[in-house]
Amino acid sequence: MISRFENKKILVLGFGEEGMDTLTFLRENASCKKIGVADALSYNEFGVGAKRQLKEDVNLHLGEDYLRAVKNYDIIIKSPGIPSSIIELKKGQEITSQSDIFLSYCRDRVIGVTGTKGKSTTCLLLHDLLLRAGYSAELVGNIGTPALSFLSKKKNNTLYVYELSSFQLETVSVSPKISVMLNIFPDHLDKHESMDAYVNSKRKITAFQKEDDLFIYNKEDARVCEIADNTKAKKIPFSPKRKMENASAYLDPVVKLMNIFGIEEKVLDEVLRNFKGLPHRIEYLGRYKGIDFYNDSAATIPEATVSAITTLKNVQTLILGGVDKGGDYKKMLEEIERKKEIRNIIIFKGTSNEIADFFENSDKLVFPASDMQEAVEHCFNNTGRGNACLLSPGFASFNMFKNYKERGELFKGYIRNYT
């Protein structure tokens, strides 16, 4: 049993996949005085799986006033999607998270990976590498299984590759034994109070490391270097030069970890030969009516779009647009203008008028699209055979789509069904 929660009133704040895992963990491992669940959704808006968990032993605080429940609990276990800035705590209350709880018990066997872009691909590559080298390894966090599901059945020889977002890191008081920081670009500034707040959340992946811990970091990124200057951990810099074909992730940090674990390079070669990549990240969809289609819907910031159009060489049509998360789009627009092979730019409705205005005097053609079906029609009507069409929006999706995954899946569906 977890003594930290004994005889305490615990609130699970946010009831998505991670919140459901937290509730299961508390039921199985903690002798709580009271357990509550708070979420902005009403009971009827939850799926069958969530409703099945919301039994009589749980106090429910659902709907738009869900945050009022916070004051009635000793410990609040926050889900990543809820900004800390909207939570008001009284004296004596504690806020924590899955990542903080898991690291408190398992940090010596955790390889934590963060960065604005490239986390998921890096984690997947590293996990495959460890498995092929004979290690017991698990994927945890955004790309894998919620962390607390492993805590009850933890094995002393298992390594945990943990993808850690800024939202997961903002509440931690423990850092992983091995931390990896890929890059820092402006992102999620619609939820973080400022760029400084965003960077400070990322900083926590190494802030509590010790002198015998390892910090693997991108020495070409000024913000990352500033964080490296202030860590106690042993610093292992990398320069992002080895880039995967048709992917925005760099191999350099994986190679550093390969060397740390004494894994032969032939094992990495085998991993790369069999690596299929992740959906929505410069994902090659195939050739339709003589046109190559790529789905990079996970590109929700301008830097990711720049990486995509730099990686791919035959893009004639680019689909852009969505919700601005506070990024700087000037470099992206300048890079698109510089790429002479990009002839057509399709822009989703709701995108800032400044994007279309930038190309007003350009020789590129700009097409507005009210939905994904119209965007795909523009692709087929305006892209020449032998050229490529790329969905790499550079913006968030939630003005038109549930998330970037839905955006990418709709793109795939309309392409396959186009007649």
C-alpha positions, 0 to 999 in steps of 0.5 A: 500500500502507498502510505503517502495517501493513507487516510487522505482525501484524494481528488483525481482531477481530470478523467481521461485515460490517465485519470482512469488509470489513477483511480484504478491505482488508488483503489488497488494500492491506497487506503484513502479516507475519500476519493473524488473525481472532478472533470469538466464533462458531465456524466453522460458525456463519458464513454462506457469505460469511464462510466464503468469506473465511476462507482458508488465509492467515488464522489463525483464533481462533474460539469462546468463547476468541477474546480470548486471541489478542489478545496475539499481535498488534501491531495489533488492528482492532476491530469496533464490537460488541466493547466496548473494556473487555474487551480487554487490551493489552500494552505496544507493542500498538495498537488501532484501527478502520475509522473511525480508519483511514478518518479518518486518510486522508480526514477532510478530505472527511468529514461525520461525524454522531453522536447517540443517535437520528436519525443514520441519517435525518440522514445519508440526508437529507444524502446525498440533498441533496448528490446532488441538488445535484450533489455526488459523495457516498457513505454510509459507516458504520452506514447505508451501506457499510463505510468501508474499501471506499472507501479503495482507490478514493477520489476526491478530489472525493467527500464521505463522509457517515459515520454514527458510533456511540459504538462507532465513535468510541471508538477514533478519534484523528482527527475529521472536517472537519465534525462533527454532534452531534444529541443525547445520551441514556443508551444502550448503558450495558450495554456502556459502563462508565458514562454518562461513558464513553458521552459521552466516546466521542461527544466524539471526533467533535470532540475532534481537530478544528482551528480551521478545522473545523466543529462543528454541534451541538444547543444545546438539549442540555446534554451536547452543549453541554458538548462544544461548549464544549471544541472548537477547531472553529468552532461552528454551533449549531442549535435542533431545531424543524423536525421531519419529518412522521411521523419523529423526526428534525429538519431543522435540522442538514440546513438548516445544512449546506445553507447551508454548501454553498450549496445552494438551499432548493428542492433540499431541498424536492425531497429532502423530497418524495421522501424515503421515510424509513427502515424501523423509524423511525415507519414507516407500514405502512398501514390494516388492518381500519380501524386505522393501524399504525406501526412504530418498532422502532428506538426502543430507548431511552425518549426515542425512544418519547416522540418517537414518541408526541409526533409521532403524534396518534391512537395508541390502542394502544402496544406497549412493552418489552424489555431495559433498556439503562440508560435512565431510563424515568420521563419516558416512562411519565409522558408515556404516562400524560399521553396520554389517547388512549393507552388500551391498553398491550401489554408484552412478556415479560421487561420490568421489572415496574416498567413494568406496575406504573406503570399499576396505578392508571391507567385504561389497559388493560395486556396482557402479550404472550409474543411478537409474534403475541400482541401483534398480536392484542391490537392488532386486538382492542382498537384501535378503527377510525380509531385507530392502533397503534404499536410503539415499545418504548423497550427493546432487543430481544435478549431475544426477537428477533435485533435491532430489525430482526427485531422490526419485520419480524415486526410487519409480517408478523403485521399483513399476515397477520392474519385 
